[in-house]
Each structure stands twice: as C-alpha cells, then as structure tokens.
Amino acid sequence: MGRNIYVTKSYLPPRGEYDAYLDRIWESRWLTNMGRLHEELRERLKEYLRAESLELFTNGHLALEMALQALELPAGGEIVTTPFSFASTTHAIVRQGFTPVFCDVRPGDGTLDPDLLESLITDRTCAIVPVHVYGNVCDDARISAVAARHGLKLLYDAAHTFGETVDGRSVCTLGDISMLSFHATKVFHTIEGGALVYPGGRYDDILYKLKNFGITGQESVEYVGGNAKMTEFQAAMGLCNLDHTDELTARRGVLDGLYRGLLAGVPGLRLLERDPRVQYNYAYMPVVFDSQADRDGAFALLAERGIHARKYFYPCINAYDCYRGRFDPADTPEAKKLSEQVLTLPLYADLDEETVREICEIIHG
Ligand SMILES: *Cc1c(COP(=O)(O)O)cnc(C)c1O
C-alpha cells in the first residue's frame, strides 16, 4: 500500500504567510540576536499564554538547562523529578551538574505522585522538576505546598501543555518557572524553539544574558552562558503558526473525542484520566494496555498497516543505557509499568477520521 501514518505530522502554515515574514527579514538583514520578529513573537505569546514574563530560546532543552542555571541552586544539589518523560528532563538536570532523584508517578495520569514526594527530600534537595506529561497537569497545589514547606524551587517541564488552562489559569504560569517546547512535533512550533515563563520579570535579566553567552556589555561577561537564541526565521514560523493554533487544537479535540469514544470500555485497555478543571490541547493520544506483550502486539499490528504508533515514553529514563548502574527502575514501579504498557497513537489536526476508526478497529483486535 505504501502508506505511512506517523504519530504526528508537523504543521506548516500557508506558504504565502511565511513568505511575507521572509520579506521583512530580507529588508532588515537582521537574522538573529533578538530581532524584530523575535520581539513580536515574545509579545504575542505573552498575551496568548497570559504570561507575565516570557523569554524565547532556540529549543526547549536549552531553555530547561538555562532555567536551572537562572534559579542559582547550590552546586551539585539533588533535584526530585520523574522518570516518565522525554530524555530532555533528566539530561538537563545531569548536564547542569545536579543529581536527579526519581519520584514515581500516578498510574491514572502519569504525573509525579505527590504522596511520595516528601519522602524523597533530603537536606541536599534544592528543587523539584515535575512534567505535565501528555498535557496532563500535575497536582500543583500539593507539589507547590511541599516546595514551599522545604524552601525548594519548582521548575515545571511544561513542554506538552502549550495553551492549556487549569481552573481558568494558564498552566505555564505554575511554579517558579515553566518550560515550553516549540519543536516541530509539538502542538505549536517554531521549527525548533522553546520558552520559559515566570512571574513578574524576575528572571528577565539573567535569562536574556545566559542565552547570549552571559555577555552583559561590550566589555563585560557576567555569566558562564551559552548560545540559545531564537532566530528570526524561527520567530517568523511561530508568528504564522500562532494564527492557526486555535483552529488546529479544535480539530485535534474532535479526533481525541472520536478516539476516546471508540476505545472507551475496550477490554484490556485503559485511557489516561482527564481532569475536568483542565482545558486540554489534545497533543497526544496515549493508551495503556494490560500487559507489555499486548502493547507490543498492537504496535506490530499497526506497523504492518503502515501506522507508526510510538512507545512514548519507553524505556523509563532511569532505565537508559547512559544511566546504567546509577539508578534502579524498580524504585519507580508505576513509571516502569506505565512505560512498558503505554502506546501513543497518531494524532494531528489533518489526520482523517477514517484512519482513526481503522486504528481503533486494529486495536479492538
Ligand atoms: C520536547 C520535549 C522537551 C525538549 O524540547 P525541545 O524543544 O525538543 O528541546 C523536553 N521535555 C519534554 C517532556 C518534551 O516532550
């Protein structure tokens, strides 16, 4: 058949819309280093996300690393995080010289289990880095209470929550800092890109400098920074895509409803819990099988028909080769089990309903 359906498909705006921004870049000859389009995107995102402060980066991962740097945590401290995420979350912690301590997740929605959090805190703990995995919003009330009680910084990996709200509040405004990813596969993208959101201008100065080598003036360099600046070409893509985000989210919402309707109550399968207080962005369609064998079987059956689901997130981060001998995935049994039984199905705005029905029929078996 030669057909291939992937788990996601990057959105591209109508070509003319991007070209109009390219004309502006050609006129200004300003290609990167916080140009006009960069500033325009920053302002528009602040408004769209109802963020007090927002800094743009060339990708989400470096944004996360620079957030850890901006929080000015004690060198080598312990950071409590989740093993059920994309590699970036833990890698950022380790690359910044901190020690990750893994907290297990709630099987219902895959987010960090607040019941276990406090038992992992030691006198070396300096921060908590939870993940709103698949756009499922963490229990912020309880996590932030623990952070406050122990004087810990709270940095959310909010890579999956673009545009979401909880009880009417923009999800990316939770915690001391939240990181958003604008990678091509995410619901809103700038090809590669990311942002940090935080209250009241608190980290404006340090983040702006960190992403530009720590340079603070023509003759002074104040921080050991890096290069994580968003280019004008990335900002242009973001400005185009932002105009289409609501319409794309609505379309994904329809497909999400169709999937949920067709898969609800199927024996041997469960869907992750939804929180009625959350307005979702329908970024991902994870389903959880009763066993790893069933999950792998469904994955293979779909692949035979050219439908490429993904085992997001498998393996757990604490089972990665690069961390062998340092952590034991058995310490986080729920995360381990979820990673072995979850399958993320294709979901993107122009996926057709026929394909969703076909995928569900294959899964029904
Ligand atoms: C995509 C992603 C990141 C990293 O973002 P990039 O923009 O790709 O660098 C971090 N954490 C999670 C959970 C992600 O899904």
The ligand as an SDF file (V2000), in Angstrom:
LIG
                    3D

 15 15  0  0  0  0  0  0  0  0999 V2000
   10.0330   18.0380   23.5050 C   0  0  0  0  0  0  0  0  0  0  0  0
   10.3400   17.9130   24.9540 C   0  0  0  0  0  0  0  0  0  0  0  0
   11.4350   18.5540   25.5640 C   0  0  0  0  0  0  0  0  0  0  0  0
   12.5440   19.2210   24.8100 C   0  0  0  0  0  0  0  0  0  0  0  0
   12.1620   20.1970   23.9680 O   0  0  0  0  0  0  0  0  0  0  0  0
   12.9900   20.5350   22.6400 P   0  0  0  0  0  0  0  0  0  0  0  0
   12.3300   21.7850   22.1780 O   0  0  0  0  0  0  0  0  0  0  0  0
   12.7980   19.3840   21.6860 O   0  0  0  0  0  0  0  0  0  0  0  0
   14.4080   20.7440   23.0080 O   0  0  0  0  0  0  0  0  0  0  0  0
   11.5530   18.4740   26.9370 C   0  0  0  0  0  0  0  0  0  0  0  0
   10.6930   17.7790   27.6850 N   0  0  0  0  0  0  0  0  0  0  0  0
    9.6570   17.1150   27.1420 C   0  0  0  0  0  0  0  0  0  0  0  0
    8.7180   16.3790   28.0430 C   0  0  0  0  0  0  0  0  0  0  0  0
    9.4580   17.1400   25.7560 C   0  0  0  0  0  0  0  0  0  0  0  0
    8.4440   16.4400   25.2110 O   0  0  0  0  0  0  0  0  0  0  0  0
  1  2  1  0
  2  3  1  0
  2 14  2  0
  3  4  1  0
  3 10  2  0
  4  5  1  0
  5  6  1  0
  6  7  2  0
  6  8  1  0
  6  9  1  0
 10 11  1  0
 11 12  2  0
 12 13  1  0
 12 14  1  0
 14 15  1  0
M  END
$$$$
